[in-house]
Amino acid sequence: MRVIERIEDLRAACDIERAAGRSIGLVPTMGYFHSGHRSLMRNAREGTDFVVVTLFVNPMQFGPDEDLDAYPRDIAGDLAAATEERADVLFMPSVSEMYPLGPQKTTVGVSSLTEGLCGRARPHHFDGVTTVVTKLFNIVGPSAAYFGRKDFQQLAVLRWMVRDLDLPVEVIGCPLIRENDGLAMSSRNAYLSSEERAAAPALFASLVEATEVMRDGERDSAVVEKLVSDAIGKNSLLDIEYVEVCDALTLQRLDEIDGEVVIALAAGAGRARLIDNVVLRVDGLLVEADLGMRIGLDPSE
Ligand code: AMP
């Protein structure tokens, strides 16, 4: 695996691969790799010839009071993990490499989908994401880019951006990877105290409960949202930010549950802000739920 820090070196390496007819898979990350990141790398390894993993803690997607400086880092561990997953390149640019002139005057923004859910508490977050991902697309020229369904809103926003701007990239959504007790894996889980860590699986449990009442025929979003909030609210260490049933494509809140929907939530737990979701396909009495994969990936697999 080649470690690259300069944009021009990454562009040159990718140009050579594309000229040789090889497809490029891009996996954008902020590092501190866990099995969720590794599963994206595996999907990219299977789906494309040349895998570029990027590790950049992007200041543009953090708010002024957020955890940019505290964001967990483990460069040695990340190098080992990306090597094990047979990435071809790990791109680790500095902030000045990505933003040499300081804050950008040109940004990419997606309206409507970015306004609700996490966008309410993090008003400029998705502009940071869509801008940096567009830059990475332009540097790398991937045929496919891999994102986790854990960040469901991010995935929906990026899909919309690619369609709106006719970007020649296939956006591939990969399964949400969970700890064995159901907690969605996240670099930010490192912030949890042992008590908060013990409380956190209640988020997943509440989504399982919601799925069950929907299987029993409940179609009223307000009822489902209240059930999830009440289940989480029983735990004093979890502070609910939102629970919302939305259309999976447009992310608009639904009154009545039908078609492809997502139940998305965010909650504070000490210093950590945790998100989770379940995607459901509802067709008459039939409810098909995607609750993610409740297994740690064995790195030696
Ligand atoms: P991050 O490093 O947190 O910015 O995440 C980089 C990529 O990994 C994003 O596409 C995330 O959606 C994805 N990711 C993070 N956690 C998980 C998870 N538990 N399961 C699947 N994908 C994940």
Boltz pocket constraint, residues with backbone or C-beta under 6 A from the ligand:
constraints:
  - pocket:
      binder: B
      contacts: [[A, 28], [A, 29], [A, 30], [A, 31], [A, 35], [A, 36], [A, 37], [A, 39], [A, 40], [A, 146], [A, 147], [A, 148], [A, 149], [A, 150], [A, 151], [A, 174], [A, 175], [A, 176], [A, 177], [A, 178], [A, 184], [A, 185], [A, 186], [A, 187]]
      max_distance: 6.0
